Amino acid sequence: MKLKDLRIGLAITGSFCNFSHIENLINNLKKEGANVIPIVSYSTKNFDTRFYKKEEFLEMLRKTTGNNLIDSIVKAEPVGPKNMVDIILICPCTGNTLAKIANAITDTPVTMAVKSYLICWQDFL
């Protein structure tokens, strides 16, 4: 188990056409021993699309990971300070989210989780 006991914050943004790969990704990470903590953007949490109905997708995340969703800025803020994850994987990552992170814009649960995680690591960089 290559990822034994690794806590991975899986941040999911609104690249909806890629959502069909998420369950398989989670299962593969868990098979390798990781604890996957889902972090979802507002778009992921609130939009029904032709690819997924939001409630079905969110329930799949809860069931597959065995963890509650981080789905608000308030829930995402302690990710770094409380050392809730060892690493954050943004998958899929929209260009919009990438641009926000690059420009320190913190207005979604995903961008807040990344910011709070990076702030806590700045002493090590």
Secondary structure, DSSP 8 states (H G I E B T S, - for coil): -TTTT-EEEEEE-S-GGGGGGHHHHHHHHHHTT-EEEEEE-HHHHH---SS--HHHHHHHHHHHH-S--B-SHHHHGGGTTTT--SEEEESS--HHHHHHHHTT---SHHHHHHHHHHHHHTTT-
